[in-house]
Amino acid sequence: MSPDRLTLAVQKKGRLFEGSEDLLKRAGVKLAYARDALLRRAENMPLDVMFIRDDDIPNFVASGACDYGIVGENVLYEMASRLPRVARLETVTKLGFAKCKLKLAAPNEGTIQRVEDLAGKTIATTYPGLTDKFLKERGIEAEIIEMGGSVEVAPRMGIADAICDLVSTGATLEANGLVAFETVLESEAVLIRGPRAAQNGAAQTAELLIERFQGVIASRQTKYILLNAPKDRLDEIRAILPGSDAPTVAQIVGRDDVVAVHAVCTEAVFWSTLEQLKGAGARSILVMPIEKMMA
C-alpha cells in the first residue's frame, strides 16, 4: 500500500456492503473495475477500497493495514470488548444506514419477561462480550452460551432459556415463538479511524472524503420545501416548517399579498406537516429531496 493513498475497509457483501457502496457512489468516488474483488482503486482520488469480512474490519484498521473502515457498531463494540487495541479506535462519524438493534428475547409464553428474570438462566448469543457487559452493569448473573448462528432456535431446542440477537423487523423472533423484552444496543454503520491514519500522506484525502460523507448524510436527512404563503400568516408558516432557521422569502410578480417561501428543513417532513402548512394558508407546496449538501 502506498503511504500517499488512503485505504478504506468495507464489508465485502451483505447489507453493510450495499450501504457502503451507495455512500461511496453518492460521495463521488469512482471505483475502477478489478478482477480481484478484495481491492479496488478509485479513479478520481488517491483511495484504495478493501472488501473484507465485517468482523475483520476492526482488526485491519487497528493494526494499521487500513486507515479507515466502515463497520457496524455491533461488530465494533463486540470486538472492543475482547481486544484493547480495537477499543482504542476512534469513531469519526455515524453513517445513518445498516440500523438494527441487539435485543434480549425469550419464549412468549415463558417466565422470562424482564432483565431481572435472567438471573441464573442461560442466554444464547453471537455477541457474548456485549451481553456479558450488559448483564454485569445490571448486576445479573447468568450463563452465556456463544453460538455462531441460528441463535433464535436455542430456546426451542433446549440449548438456552433466552437469546441476545440482532433484530430488524422482529419477524424471525415471532416465527420462533420469541418476544423481545430489552434492547442491549442500538447499532448503525460508523466510520472508524486507525492509529496511523494521522501519519498517512493521504490525510487531505481523508478530510475530503469525511466531508463528502457528512454531506451525503445531511442531504438524506434534509428536504427542500417550496410553497406560496399569505404575507399576513408568514410567521405562523415559518413556525411550522421543521428544522428551518431562516427560509428564503421572495415576492411573487403581480401579487402583493402572497410571497414564495423556500426552506431547507433538517427534520422529518410528514404528511401532517403539509396539512398544517395548508391549514395556515400555504398553497402549491412542493417537497423535494436534496442530492448533495455542504455546509
N, C-alpha and C positions, 0 to 999 in steps of 0.2 A: 504494500500500500504506500502510495506517495504521501509524504507529510504535508504536501500542499493541497491535497484533495481531502474533502470531508467524507467520512464514512458513516452511513446510517444503516442500522439494522432494523429490519421489519419482518413480520411473520410471513412465512413462505406460502401459506394457504389458510383459508378459513375467513371468518368474519372480520378479524383484525387486519388481515391482508387486504380485503376489499376496501375497508375504510382507509387504510394507509395509502393504497394505490389511488383512490379518489382524492385524498388530501394532496398528494404529490402532484397529481394532474391539475387540480384547481390552483395549486401554488405555482403553476407554470413550469414544472420540472418535466423535461422531455427525456425519457429513458431510451437509450439505444437498444435495439434488439440484440439478444445474445443467446447462443445455444446453451451456454452454461447459465441455468436459471438461478444459480446461487449468487451471482454477481452481475449487476447491470450498471453501466456508466451513464451519467447524464450527458446529454449532447450540448446543453446550453449553460452549464456551470460546472465547476470542479467538485463533483459529487459522485460517490460510488454508493450504490444501494445493495446491501447484502440481504438475501432472503433465507432465513433460518427458522428453526422451531421457536415458538414463542417462549418456552421455558428456558431456552438457551440465550435469549437476548440479554437479560440482566448480566449474565456472566461475561458475554462478549464485550459489553460496554464497561463493566467493572474492571476487566483485565486490560482494557485499552486497545483490544482488537478492533473495536468500533468506537467512534467518537460519541455518537448519539444512538438512541434506539427508540422505537415506538412499541410499547408493551402495555398490556392490561394491568391495572393496579392490583388485581387479584393475584396475578403471577408475580409481580414485583414484590409485594408485601409478603407473600409466602416464601419467596427466595430470601428476602431480607431477614426473615425470622430464623433462618438457618445459617446464612453467610454474612459475617460482619462487613465484608467489602461491598456487598450488594446494598446493605443497609446504609452505606455512606454515599450512595449515588444520589445525585441531585435531580429532582423533578422540575423540569423547566416550565411546562405548561400542560394543562389538561386539554384534550383534543376534541371532546364532545361526541365521540362515537364509541361503538362496542360497549354500550352501557349494559350492566347486569348487576344482580345482587347475589351475594353469598348469604344463604339463609339456613337456619335450622328448621328441620321438619320432622314430623313423626306421624304414625298411623292416625287417621282422622277419628277412629273410634277407640283410641288407646288412652292411657292415663297421663301421657306427657303432653301438656298444653302450654307450658311456660318454661323459662330457663331453669327455674328452681327445681322443676321436676326431673331434670337431667342428673341430679346428684346420685352417684352410684350406678348410673346406667352406662351403656356402650353407644358410641357415636361413630358411624362410618363416614369417611370423608376423603377427598383427594387434596384437602388443604389442612393437614394436621397442625402446622405451625400457627395459622390464623385461628383455627378452632381452639387450640390449647391456650393461646393468648387471651382470647375472648372469655373462656371459662375461668381462667385464673383471675382476670380483672373483676369477675363477679363472685369469686370465692367458691366456685363449683368444682367438685372433684368427680371426674367421670373418666372412663376408659375410652381412648381414641383409637379406632381401627383404621389404618391407612389403606385405601384402595386405589387402584389405577383407573377405575371406571365402573360403570354400572352401579353407582352408589345407590340409586333410588330403589333397587331391588333388595338391598341389605335387610331392611326390617321384615319384608315378606319371606325371605329365605332364612330368617332366624339368625343372621350374622350380627345384627346390631339392633338396638332399641330405637335409635333415631339416626338422622343423617345431617350433614352440613354440606350443602352443594350449591352450585350456581343455578339461579332461577331467572328466566326471562319472562315467559308467559305464564308459567305455572302448570301448563298442560301435562308435562311429564310427571309432576308430583301427583296430580289428580288421577292420571292413568294408573298410578301405582298405589292408590289409596292413601296418599300422604297429604298433610296440610302444613304449610309453613307457619311458624309462630314467632320467629325472631329474626331480625336482619343482623348479620355479623359484619358485613361490609358492602357499601355501595361502590361499584367499580366502573371505570371507563378507561379508554386508552389515554396514555400520557406520553409525553416526550421526555426521555431521561438523558442526562449528560454524564459522560465518564470523567475520571480524574485527570486525564491527559488532554482533554479537548481544548482547554485554555492554552496549552503549549503548541497546539497544532497550527500550522501555517495557514490553514483554511478557516481561521476564526471569523474572518469577514464574511465568508460564505455562510457560516453557521448563523451569524447575526441576520443576514439577509433571509435565510430560509425560515428562521424563527418568526421574523416579522411577517413574512408571507403566510405562514401557518396561522398566526394570530389574526391576520386579515381575513383568511378563509373562515375561521371560526366565528369571527364577529359578523361577517356577512350572512352566515347561516342563521344567526340568531336575530338578524335585523331585517326590517321591512321598510319599504318606501311607500308612503301614503300620499295620494293627491286627492284633493277634494275642493269643492266650491262651498263657501260658508257665508252666511249673512254677517255683515260687519258688526251689527249690534249684538251678536252672540259669539263673537270670536274668542273671548276669554273662556267661555263655557266649553267651546270645542277644543281649545288648547289644553284644558284640564283633563279632557277625556283621552287625548292622544297618549298612548302608553310609552313611557320612557323617552319622551321627546322634550328636550330642553328649550330649543329656540327654532320653531318651524319658520320656513320662509313664507312670507305673505306678499302677494302681488296683486295689483289692481287688474280687474278684468275690463277689457275695452268695451265701452258703452254701458257699463254698469257702475253706479256709484254706491249701491247698497250691498254688493256682493264682492268678495275677494277670493283669490285662489290660494290655497294653503298646501305647501309641500313640506313633508316632515319625514325625518329618519327616525323610526321607532325601534328602540333597543329591547323592548319587551314584547311578549307574545300578543299578536293581534287576532282576537277571536271574532266569531260572528256577532257575539254580544257587543263587542266594541263597535262594530259597524252599525249595529242597531241603535246604540247610544248616540253615535255621531249623527245618524239620520234623525233621531228624535230631537237633537239640538239644532236641526235645520240644515245640516250638511247635505249636499247633493253631488252627484257624479263622483262617487267615492271609488278610487282605484287603489288596490294594494298590490305591490309588485316586489318580487324577490330582488336582492342585491347580489350581483355576481361577484364583485370584488370590492374590497373596502380597506382603506389605510388611514390610520389616524394622523 
